[in-house]
Amino acid sequence: MFADRAKIFIRSGKGGDGHVSFRREKYVPNGGPDGGDGGNGGDVIFVVDPGLNTLTDFRHIRKYKAGDGEEGGKKNCHGADGEDIILKVPAGTVIKDFETGKVILDMSNKTEPVTLLKGGHGGKGNRHYVTSVMQAPKYAQPGQAAKEMWVTLELKMIADVGLVGFPNVGKSTFLSRVTNAKPKIANYHFTTLNPNLGVVDLGDKNGFVIADIPGIIEGASEGVGLGFEFLRHIERTKVLIHMVDAASTEGRDPIVDIKTINNELIAYNEQLANRPQVIAANKCDALYGDDYETVIDMLKSEFEPKNIKVFPISAVSGKGLDDLLWYVNSLVKEAPDEVIEFETEFDFTDLDDPELPFEVTKSDKEEGVYIVEGPRIERMLGYTNLESEKGFAFFQKFLKDNGILDMLEELGIEEGDTVRLYGLEFDYYK
């Protein structure tokens, strides 16, 4: 079975705990604290691998964990950072929250690795907690907790053209003739269980990528048969080719078939109704005399007024294929060039817990330094990628909505002062 969907558990690394220790040297009987900081936990990173075209590996291994940061050591030794875990996925993979089904990340147009879960920050060693009245602190900061969640990976193939039709109408034969794809071909229903990709090369930089979507049946939009698994691959296509058995070799009505498929596509995703379409009336070499004219005229009179052009073809002999392919090529060129990308729906603010405490303080050791910390701040940072524009915007909104900026103002913060959050530092400006 084509592995185009998988449920996996991902977990970033826990931050290593800060260390409590004191200098104990022969000629330094009253040495100060020298506990080192803990290492940061590893991140969970997703990256597109052009060499992959299925999610098969994720069906065998379900849990993925980054490395934990090591505890700090004595003599101010910093604990080692935990190893990142890099998950390689095919282009077109959409990552969704398993619980809500909301889109977290679409890897379609991502050329660089994307960090989904940040590892926990390492805790500070006891050397950071020396004050004028506490020269030998026996306290160190624990490392930040790991972040974890169940996600669903869905592969929505990236192709210019989607080839759709009922089972056994000749789609695989068509694909094998016009592209370099080698689909399995036989005369029985549901021969194709794996969506196949092929490249149509018309020469002189003309051509397109076509996906043979396995046979769609009535009720597919409700999950009947393998409906959902097949239909999700159509969402990214720019043009649809409806292939029908014009000769009705199995007693099917080609007009009814096209209407049925269109109804299933629209029921699954209404936006599919706006895709340019073309009809490939296959097996015309099995029609003779008046039958040929009658069937083709019926198809044209029904669909061409709706701006859906009909091409009589034979996938076996090659009749009519050139005209069809060049027309589809023109539709692809007219379509928007960018890959259709799914907007992020999942909001990591849903993971925020307003019951968790935090505090805003002014450093008593460094001038112009303000500290924001607490379990709620740790949680927010763990699910926020501050390197992205959206992540940093969320970070700023979090500070404002939770009154943290007001608290800093009350403590007397001025422009250019430093705000410190678990190893991160920002200059304050209104």
C-alpha positions as a printed NumPy array, in Angstrom:
array([[  0.   ,   0.   ,   0.   ],
       [  1.244,   3.47 ,  -0.859],
       [  2.36 ,   5.085,   2.4  ],
       [  0.928,   8.589,   2.111],
       [ -0.202,   9.018,   5.716],
       [  1.42 ,   8.276,   9.059],
       [  0.881,   9.095,  12.73 ],
       [  4.044,   9.709,  14.74 ],
       [  5.116,  10.93 ,  18.178],
       [  7.758,  13.662,  18.3  ],
       [  9.634,  14.918,  21.354],
       [ 12.342,  17.519,  21.714],
       [ 15.161,  17.073,  24.221],
       [ 14.986,  18.1  ,  27.861],
       [ 17.41 ,  20.775,  28.985],
       [ 20.19 ,  19.553,  31.25 ],
       [ 20.061,  20.627,  34.903],
       [ 22.446,  23.24 ,  36.229],
       [ 25.087,  21.862,  38.606],
       [ 25.778,  22.657,  42.255],
       [ 29.455,  22.477,  43.21 ],
       [ 32.216,  24.505,  44.901],
       [ 35.913,  24.936,  44.263],
       [ 37.881,  22.527,  46.415],
       [ 41.569,  23.096,  45.802],
       [ 44.537,  22.618,  48.092],
       [ 45.271,  26.309,  48.561],
       [ 41.704,  27.593,  48.123],
       [ 39.892,  26.296,  51.23 ],
       [ 36.896,  28.607,  50.806],
       [ 36.451,  28.474,  47.038],
       [ 33.295,  29.861,  45.535],
       [ 30.584,  28.093,  43.547],
       [ 31.659,  26.632,  40.21 ],
       [ 28.618,  24.679,  39.073],
       [ 28.303,  24.662,  35.273],
       [ 25.191,  25.195,  33.174],
       [ 23.22 ,  22.329,  31.703],
       [ 23.214,  21.738,  27.963],
       [ 20.25 ,  22.588,  25.754],
       [ 17.953,  19.8  ,  24.604],
       [ 17.937,  18.817,  20.943],
       [ 15.369,  20.186,  18.477],
       [ 12.909,  18.273,  16.294],
       [ 13.656,  19.391,  12.732],
       [ 11.85 ,  18.572,   9.483],
       [ 13.589,  18.777,   6.108],
       [ 12.497,  17.943,   2.557],
       [ 14.47 ,  15.131,   0.911],
       [ 14.024,  15.229,  -2.908],
       [ 14.926,  11.541,  -3.051],
       [ 11.839,  10.469,  -1.085],
       [  8.36 ,   9.988,  -2.509],
       [  6.569,   8.034,   0.227],
       [  6.136,   8.08 ,   4.002],
       [  6.936,   4.368,   4.274],
       [  9.655,   4.77 ,   6.909],
       [  7.277,   6.513,   9.298],
       [  4.92 ,   3.536,   9.232],
       [  7.628,   1.325,  10.727],
       [  9.056,   3.723,  13.31 ],
       [  6.434,   5.698,  15.219],
       [  8.389,   7.581,  17.909],
       [ 11.095,  10.167,  17.348],
       [ 12.983,  11.794,  20.215],
       [ 15.779,  14.354,  20.209],
       [ 18.638,  14.02 ,  22.686],
       [ 18.46 ,  15.475,  26.198],
       [ 20.988,  18.068,  27.308],
       [ 23.599,  16.873,  29.799],
       [ 23.818,  18.197,  33.346],
       [ 26.418,  20.861,  33.998],
       [ 29.601,  19.82 ,  35.771],
       [ 31.962,  21.155,  38.374],
       [ 34.712,  23.621,  37.522],
       [ 32.18 ,  25.613,  35.477],
       [ 31.909,  22.836,  32.884],
       [ 28.957,  23.315,  30.554],
       [ 26.871,  20.22 ,  29.864],
       [ 26.799,  18.968,  26.278],
       [ 23.795,  19.917,  24.167],
       [ 21.434,  17.142,  23.163],
       [ 21.506,  15.99 ,  19.534],
       [ 18.84 ,  17.324,  17.189],
       [ 16.656,  14.788,  15.424],
       [ 16.178,  15.484,  11.722],
       [ 13.138,  13.936,  10.058],
       [ 13.383,  13.716,   6.271],
       [ 10.082,  13.877,   4.401],
       [  9.089,  14.02 ,   0.722],
       [  8.128,  17.312,  -0.886],
       [  4.401,  17.871,  -0.434],
       [  4.253,  16.556,   3.139],
       [  1.758,  18.334,   5.38 ],
       [  2.208,  18.058,   9.159],
       [ -0.983,  18.219,  11.227],
       [ -1.808,  18.114,  14.915],
       [ -3.259,  14.654,  15.516],
       [ -5.817,  15.777,  18.092],
       [ -7.375,  18.637,  16.104],
       [ -6.413,  17.81 ,  12.523],
       [ -5.182,  21.389,  12.072],
       [ -2.267,  22.12 ,   9.738],
       [  0.944,  22.911,  11.63 ],
       [  3.36 ,  23.006,   8.726],
       [  3.311,  22.481,   4.961],
       [  6.695,  21.401,   3.619],
       [  5.81 ,  21.991,  -0.051],
       [  7.864,  25.143,  -0.608],
       [ 10.394,  24.667,   2.176],
       [ 13.968,  24.59 ,   0.897],
       [ 15.568,  24.954,   4.323],
       [ 15.156,  22.772,   7.455],
       [ 12.299,  23.826,   9.731],
       [ 12.418,  23.457,  13.522],
       [  9.032,  22.283,  14.764],
       [  9.785,  21.681,  18.451],
       [ 12.591,  23.486,  20.249],
       [ 14.642,  21.633,  22.82 ],
       [ 14.48 ,  22.756,  26.446],
       [ 17.001,  25.341,  27.61 ],
       [ 19.687,  24.102,  29.958],
       [ 19.49 ,  25.206,  33.587],
       [ 21.998,  27.598,  35.118],
       [ 24.62 ,  26.348,  37.549],
       [ 24.875,  27.678,  41.095],
       [ 27.66 ,  30.122,  40.133],
       [ 24.934,  32.359,  38.652],
       [ 23.191,  32.788,  41.993],
       [ 25.929,  34.432,  44.036],
       [ 24.761,  37.638,  45.756],
       [ 26.227,  39.93 ,  48.363],
       [ 24.375,  38.026,  51.067],
       [ 24.539,  34.549,  49.498],
       [ 28.145,  33.679,  48.718],
       [ 27.659,  29.908,  48.61 ],
       [ 24.325,  29.167,  46.897],
       [ 23.332,  25.532,  47.023],
       [ 20.738,  25.952,  44.331],
       [ 20.938,  25.433,  40.577],
       [ 18.27 ,  25.854,  37.94 ],
       [ 16.679,  22.696,  36.535],
       [ 16.66 ,  22.235,  32.788],
       [ 13.563,  23.16 ,  30.812],
       [ 11.174,  20.311,  30.124],
       [ 10.943,  18.56 ,  26.764],
       [  8.079,  19.317,  24.362],
       [  6.124,  16.507,  22.815],
       [  3.078,  15.891,  20.646],
       [  1.462,  13.415,  18.281],
       [  1.302,  14.588,  14.688],
       [ -0.082,  13.25 ,  11.444],
       [  2.018,  13.338,   8.288],
       [  0.103,  13.486,   5.006],
       [  1.743,  13.366,   1.596],
       [ -0.134,  15.416,  -0.963],
       [  1.729,  14.818,  -4.206],
       [  2.928,  17.85 ,  -6.119],
       [  1.918,  17.518,  -9.757],
       [  0.752,  19.979, -12.403],
       [ -1.958,  17.661, -13.691],
       [ -4.194,  15.131, -11.986],
       [ -5.472,  12.197, -14.043],
       [ -8.795,  11.005, -12.645],
       [-11.458,   8.53 , -13.646],
       [-13.288,   5.406, -12.593],
       [-11.276,   2.185, -12.294],
       [-10.265,   0.4  , -15.473],
       [-10.785,   3.273, -17.918],
       [ -7.177,   3.206, -19.16 ],
       [ -5.371,   5.752, -16.996],
       [ -2.333,   3.563, -16.358],
       [ -2.025,   2.726, -20.058],
       [ -2.236,   6.434, -20.879],
       [  0.425,   7.334, -18.288],
       [  2.816,   4.629, -19.478],
       [  2.496,   5.859, -23.064],
       [  2.944,   9.605, -22.554],
       [  5.489,   9.593, -19.686],
       [  8.438,   7.634, -18.354],
       [  6.321,   6.124, -15.557],
       [  5.945,   2.348, -15.39 ],
       [  2.622,   1.662, -13.65 ],
       [  1.254,  -1.847, -13.285],
       [ -1.361,  -2.488, -15.973],
       [ -4.006,  -5.217, -15.978],
       [ -7.67 ,  -5.641, -16.82 ],
       [ -9.257,  -5.596, -13.39 ],
       [-10.582,  -2.991, -11.019],
       [ -8.273,  -1.136,  -8.631],
       [ -5.136,  -2.296, -10.418],
       [ -3.517,   0.983,  -9.371],
       [ -3.295,   1.35 ,  -5.609],
       [ -0.275,   3.653,  -5.697],
       [ -0.574,   7.156,  -7.18 ],
       [  2.02 ,   7.311,  -9.947],
       [  3.951,  10.393, -11.05 ],
       [  5.227,  10.853, -14.581],
       [  6.774,  13.649, -16.646],
       [  5.277,  14.56 , -20.018],
       [  8.101,  15.991, -22.166],
       [  6.844,  17.827, -25.253],
       [ 10.224,  19.282, -26.145],
       [ 11.562,  22.834, -26.245],
       [ 10.931,  23.288, -22.503],
       [  7.268,  22.309, -22.837],
       [  5.761,  19.66 , -20.604],
       [  4.332,  18.976, -17.17 ],
       [  4.22 ,  16.539, -14.268],
       [  1.148,  14.328, -14.188],
       [ -0.187,  12.194, -11.346],
       [ -2.323,   9.142, -12.021],
       [ -4.811,   9.202,  -9.151],
       [ -6.179,   5.683,  -8.457],
       [ -9.761,   5.008,  -9.488],
       [-12.287,   7.19 ,  -7.703],
       [-15.641,   5.619,  -6.901],
       [-18.939,   7.05 ,  -5.764],
       [-18.771,   7.912,  -2.051],
       [-15.001,   8.498,  -2.131],
       [-15.432,  11.955,  -0.565],
       [-16.979,  10.219,   2.448],
       [-14.068,   7.807,   2.749],
       [-15.689,   4.914,   0.882],
       [-13.044,   2.531,  -0.395],
       [ -9.707,   4.343,  -0.365],
       [-11.334,   7.699,  -1.069],
       [ -9.513,   9.997,   1.341],
       [ -6.12 ,   8.458,   0.572],
       [ -6.598,   9.108,  -3.148],
       [ -8.422,  12.429,  -3.114],
       [ -5.817,  14.248,  -1.037],
       [ -3.381,  14.022,  -3.962],
       [ -5.654,  16.075,  -6.228],
       [ -5.631,  19.168,  -4.02 ],
       [ -2.32 ,  20.526,  -5.334],
       [ -2.914,  19.93 ,  -9.041],
       [ -3.47 ,  22.848, -11.415],
       [ -5.39 ,  20.974, -14.13 ],
       [ -7.563,  17.85 , -14.112],
       [ -7.883,  15.312, -16.924],
       [-11.055,  13.245, -16.651],
       [-10.576,   9.953, -18.458],
       [-13.684,   7.99 , -19.399],
       [-14.368,   4.778, -21.274],
       [-16.091,   6.24 , -24.325],
       [-16.815,   2.756, -25.685],
       [-18.64 ,   1.732, -22.468],
       [-16.879,  -1.623, -22.553],
       [-18.17 ,  -2.323, -19.036],
       [-21.618,  -0.896, -19.61 ],
       [-20.879,   2.445, -17.888],
       [-22.277,   5.783, -19.085],
       [-19.301,   8.166, -19.606],
       [-21.393,  11.291, -18.952],
       [-22.694,   9.904, -15.666],
       [-19.145,   8.888, -14.704],
       [-17.783,  12.417, -15.22 ],
       [-20.612,  14.01 , -13.237],
       [-20.16 ,  11.479, -10.437],
       [-16.433,  12.176, -10.193],
       [-16.979,  15.939, -10.225],
       [-19.51 ,  15.605,  -7.417],
       [-17.002,  13.607,  -5.349],
       [-14.238,  16.161,  -5.96 ],
       [-16.448,  19.089,  -4.949],
       [-17.757,  17.247,  -1.89 ],
       [-14.168,  16.668,  -0.79 ],
       [-12.937,  20.201,  -1.511],
       [-15.136,  22.879,  -3.098],
       [-12.11 ,  24.672,  -4.525],
       [-11.565,  21.753,  -6.888],
       [-14.584,  22.952,  -8.851],
       [-12.486,  25.897, -10.041],
       [ -9.669,  23.795, -11.475],
       [ -9.415,  23.789, -15.304],
       [-10.649,  20.464, -16.641],
       [-10.399,  18.497, -19.853],
       [-12.052,  15.207, -20.865],
       [-10.078,  12.374, -22.44 ],
       [-12.626,  10.102, -24.12 ],
       [-10.56 ,   6.904, -24.204],
       [-11.008,   3.627, -26.106],
       [-12.389,   5.421, -29.158],
       [-10.729,   2.778, -31.328],
       [-13.449,   0.414, -30.05 ],
       [-16.188,   2.643, -31.504],
       [-17.252,   2.26 , -35.129],
       [-19.344,   4.252, -37.59 ],
       [-22.257,   6.157, -36.141],
       [-21.473,   5.046, -32.6  ],
       [-18.254,   7.069, -32.638],
       [-19.966,  10.271, -33.769],
       [-22.89 ,   9.792, -31.395],
       [-20.825,   9.289, -28.234],
       [-18.347,  12.1  , -28.939],
       [-21.126,  14.523, -29.924],
       [-23.003,  13.706, -26.688],
       [-19.917,  14.387, -24.581],
       [-19.138,  17.636, -26.396],
       [-22.684,  18.961, -26.222],
       [-22.836,  18.195, -22.499],
       [-19.464,  19.567, -21.357],
       [-17.963,  21.973, -23.899],
       [-20.587,  24.664, -23.147],
       [-19.16 ,  24.492, -19.596],
       [-15.684,  25.245, -21.01 ],
       [-14.556,  21.616, -20.594],
       [-12.998,  20.508, -23.873],
       [-13.425,  16.898, -25.047],
       [-10.65 ,  14.939, -26.817],
       [-11.353,  11.519, -28.345],
       [ -8.222,   9.382, -27.812],
       [ -6.875,   5.868, -27.744],
       [ -4.261,   5.269, -25.048],
       [ -3.356,   1.974, -26.762],
       [ -2.79 ,   3.233, -30.322],
       [ -1.824,   6.809, -29.432],
       [ -4.604,   8.386, -31.491],
       [ -5.436,  11.946, -30.417],
       [ -2.8  ,  12.106, -27.68 ],
       [ -0.725,  14.942, -29.169],
       [ -3.682,  17.32 , -29.374],
       [ -4.723,  16.486, -25.81 ],
       [ -1.238,  16.927, -24.333],
       [ -0.544,  20.25 , -26.051],
       [ -3.902,  21.624, -24.908],
       [ -3.234,  20.523, -21.312],
       [  0.228,  22.063, -21.572],
       [ -1.36 ,  25.416, -22.458],
       [ -3.708,  25.181, -19.446],
       [ -0.775,  24.456, -17.137],
       [  1.106,  27.487, -18.471],
       [ -1.909,  29.72 , -17.824],
       [ -2.29 ,  28.468, -14.24 ],
       [ -0.538,  30.239, -11.33 ],
       [  3.089,  29.137, -11.134],
       [  3.433,  28.671,  -7.392],
       [  2.805,  25.359,  -5.634],
       [ -0.468,  25.45 ,  -3.723],
       [  0.465,  25.613,  -0.051],
       [ -1.812,  24.959,   2.899],
       [ -2.003,  27.762,   5.442],
       [ -1.005,  27.068,   9.029],
       [ -4.143,  26.482,  11.114],
       [ -2.653,  25.225,  14.347],
       [ -1.92 ,  27.923,  16.9  ],
       [  0.693,  27.015,  19.483],
       [ -1.014,  29.463,  21.827],
       [ -3.496,  26.632,  22.316],
       [ -0.734,  24.945,  24.3  ],
       [ -0.322,  27.94 ,  26.595],
       [ -1.451,  27.349,  30.179],
       [ -2.46 ,  30.621,  31.878],
       [ -2.387,  28.851,  35.248],
       [  1.387,  28.436,  35.108],
       [  3.293,  31.15 ,  37.039],
       [  5.989,  33.541,  35.853],
       [  7.8  ,  36.542,  37.297],
       [  9.433,  39.72 ,  36.027],
       [ 12.369,  41.051,  38.06 ],
       [ 15.204,  43.563,  37.826],
       [ 18.684,  42.106,  38.163],
       [ 20.432,  43.119,  41.383],
       [ 23.827,  42.223,  39.895],
       [ 23.774,  43.827,  36.457],
       [ 22.684,  47.356,  35.634],
       [ 19.977,  47.656,  32.985],
       [ 19.134,  43.945,  32.937],
       [ 15.616,  42.6  ,  33.514],
       [ 14.727,  38.937,  33.892],
       [ 11.507,  37.234,  32.782],
       [ 11.227,  33.618,  33.892],
       [  8.919,  30.933,  35.228],
       [  7.219,  27.744,  33.978],
       [  4.851,  29.631,  31.686],
       [  7.712,  31.455,  29.981],
       [  9.574,  28.164,  29.549],
       [  6.52 ,  26.6  ,  27.961],
       [  6.013,  29.514,  25.574],
       [  9.642,  29.48 ,  24.426],
       [  9.557,  25.734,  23.893],
       [  6.789,  25.988,  21.311],
       [  7.929,  29.203,  19.636],
       [ 10.461,  29.438,  16.836],
       [ 11.842,  32.936,  17.382],
       [ 13.878,  32.662,  14.182],
       [ 10.712,  32.885,  12.081],
       [  8.785,  36.09 ,  11.489],
       [  5.516,  34.549,  12.701],
       [  7.193,  33.075,  15.759],
       [  8.731,  36.387,  16.789],
       [  5.409,  38.186,  16.211],
       [  3.722,  35.659,  18.514],
       [  6.471,  36.208,  21.098],
       [  5.86 ,  39.966,  21.082],
       [  2.102,  39.475,  21.331],
       [  2.581,  37.089,  24.253],
       [  4.603,  39.698,  26.154],
       [  1.986,  42.359,  25.528],
       [ -1.155,  40.296,  26.175],
       [  0.183,  38.928,  29.463],
       [  1.121,  42.333,  30.831],
       [  4.853,  41.593,  30.795],
       [  5.688,  44.819,  28.972],
       [  3.677,  46.781,  31.549],
       [  5.536,  45.027,  34.379],
       [  8.871,  45.958,  32.822],
       [  7.732,  49.576,  32.578],
       [  6.752,  49.572,  36.246],
       [ 10.219,  48.299,  37.173],
       [ 11.738,  51.277,  35.356],
       [ 13.04 ,  49.693,  32.153],
       [ 14.423,  52.141,  29.596],
       [ 15.169,  51.923,  25.891],
       [ 18.338,  49.972,  25.234],
       [ 18.068,  47.929,  28.444],
       [ 18.321,  44.151,  28.232],
       [ 15.487,  41.655,  28.735],
       [ 16.723,  38.153,  29.511],
       [ 14.637,  34.982,  29.146],
       [ 16.394,  31.675,  29.787],
       [ 19.571,  32.343,  27.87 ],
       [ 17.913,  34.634,  25.319],
       [ 18.589,  38.371,  25.441],
       [ 16.706,  41.22 ,  23.736],
       [ 17.221,  44.952,  23.689],
       [ 14.125,  46.812,  24.858],
       [ 12.618,  49.455,  22.573],
       [  9.118,  50.92 ,  22.6  ]])
